Amino acid sequence: MVRLAERVGLSGLVKERLRIDSAGNSGGANPGAKAMTLVAAMCAGADSIDDTQRLRLGAMSRLFGGVRAPSTLGTFLRSFTHGHNRQLHAVHRDFLARLARTTPLLPGADKVAFVDIDPTHRRVYGRAKQGAEVGRFKGVRTLHPILATLSTPLARPVIAAVRLRRGKAADARGAGPFTAEALAAAKQAGARGTVVVRADSQFYNADVAAACRRAGARFSLTVRMNPSVAAAISQIPETAWTAIRYPDAFVDPDTGELVSDAEVAEVEYTAFTGRKKAEHVTARLIVRRVRRLNSEVASGQGELFTAWRYHPVFTDSPFEMLQAELQHRRHAVIEQVIADGKSGPLAHLPSGSFQANNAWLTLWAIAFNLLRAAGALAGAFHARATTATLRAHLVNVPARLARSARRLTLHLPDRWPWQQPFTALFDAAHAPPA
């Protein structure tokens, strides 16, 4: 992993972009080595600053030079300001673009790509943590990260942008600029074809739609039911609804028609009419309805009292109706990335300093993308595996290190099931640069 990061130029990017004044501040010296140490530790499973000590144990010092102590890394993170974090965001974007150019990280991105946006909450403890507040969850103090992922129909998602916000921040706070930055990162990473931004209803606002159109991207936004949306749905004729392949769908053997508890239709809709006319947006309202039986009626009489639950999506997607609706439901892939982070480096936000935690969050995004690139180089299975699986198979290897004269030899396990993927990754990381 470290060799791959070096080959792509992570340390050089940090040295070039991150300018922490080291005068009177020891935390700002040698930022490249410190960032590399933190990223390597996260790839190995570190979820706190103290966990970076694992890079200094055993025979690790024979392999790696320049590893910094946990206390030094903590001082480094606490040296960050808002401006330094913006510089680290630029490192993250450039590193993702280089990974996309040098590894099969995002196949098909030049044709179709999806940018998914979603916030999450990370519970923290202690009143000394800056920005931690009791917000949505009663009695629970949280910080409130927001992230955007980039994926294609052929590739698992990588992280295009990430920000840390205080616990009480509204879900859609800064959504417009964040969307614009995520789309710029996606374009830099090679997404130059059709790009669709997918998000839940908290991001259904004029700023997000405007950011998409300025960047030449499409949007697909979940819409909450309101009188205007309900009126539009009521205009859809019954003959316009199309059954979709849902979990309980089946083909009627007599008619050959698809019988499903879910149906889809679409209608033209103008959104954001409460704002000035220049901000009105006219696009498609794709509606999925799911059959709901009245639970209060007697058994056997439910069909006489059927009703529907409606799930509208506001989109200007160029794809046909059923395909666009299916693509929007796949927005849930971002939840897997969030869960992946919470089971690894985001298990804790380790510092009392808000900006230090913001830097930790961005370094996790860099480590996540590095692991995804390594998985793509290792083979088809690991290209779709979680980062926990990648760490178990390709990073935390039960091997023995031996030294003879100036040569280091890594003795790998016998009958090791992941020998071929590890060898493929090793060869790709050590091949001469193109």
Secondary structure as GFF3:
##gff-version 3
##sequence-region A 1 434
A	DSSP	alpha_helix	2	8	.	.	.	ID=ss1
A	DSSP	alpha_helix	10	17	.	.	.	ID=ss2
A	DSSP	three_ten_helix	26	28	.	.	.	ID=ss3
A	DSSP	alpha_helix	31	43	.	.	.	ID=ss4
A	DSSP	three_ten_helix	50	56	.	.	.	ID=ss5
A	DSSP	alpha_helix	60	63	.	.	.	ID=ss6
A	DSSP	alpha_helix	70	78	.	.	.	ID=ss7
A	DSSP	alpha_helix	82	102	.	.	.	ID=ss8
A	DSSP	beta_strand	112	119	.	.	.	ID=ss9
A	DSSP	beta_strand	122	123	.	.	.	ID=ss10
A	DSSP	beta_strand	133	134	.	.	.	ID=ss11
A	DSSP	beta_strand	141	143	.	.	.	ID=ss12
A	DSSP	beta_strand	146	152	.	.	.	ID=ss13
A	DSSP	beta_strand	155	163	.	.	.	ID=ss14
A	DSSP	alpha_helix	175	188	.	.	.	ID=ss15
A	DSSP	beta_strand	194	199	.	.	.	ID=ss16
A	DSSP	three_ten_helix	201	203	.	.	.	ID=ss17
A	DSSP	alpha_helix	206	214	.	.	.	ID=ss18
A	DSSP	beta_strand	218	222	.	.	.	ID=ss19
A	DSSP	alpha_helix	227	234	.	.	.	ID=ss20
A	DSSP	three_ten_helix	238	240	.	.	.	ID=ss21
A	DSSP	beta_strand	242	243	.	.	.	ID=ss22
A	DSSP	beta_strand	250	251	.	.	.	ID=ss23
A	DSSP	beta_strand	258	259	.	.	.	ID=ss24
A	DSSP	beta_strand	262	271	.	.	.	ID=ss25
A	DSSP	three_ten_helix	277	279	.	.	.	ID=ss26
A	DSSP	beta_strand	281	292	.	.	.	ID=ss27
A	DSSP	three_ten_helix	302	305	.	.	.	ID=ss28
A	DSSP	beta_strand	307	315	.	.	.	ID=ss29
A	DSSP	alpha_helix	321	329	.	.	.	ID=ss30
A	DSSP	three_ten_helix	330	332	.	.	.	ID=ss31
A	DSSP	alpha_helix	333	342	.	.	.	ID=ss32
A	DSSP	three_ten_helix	345	347	.	.	.	ID=ss33
A	DSSP	alpha_helix	354	378	.	.	.	ID=ss34
A	DSSP	alpha_helix	380	383	.	.	.	ID=ss35
A	DSSP	alpha_helix	387	390	.	.	.	ID=ss36
A	DSSP	pi_helix	391	395	.	.	.	ID=ss37
A	DSSP	beta_strand	400	404	.	.	.	ID=ss38
A	DSSP	beta_strand	407	411	.	.	.	ID=ss39
A	DSSP	alpha_helix	419	430	.	.	.	ID=ss40
###
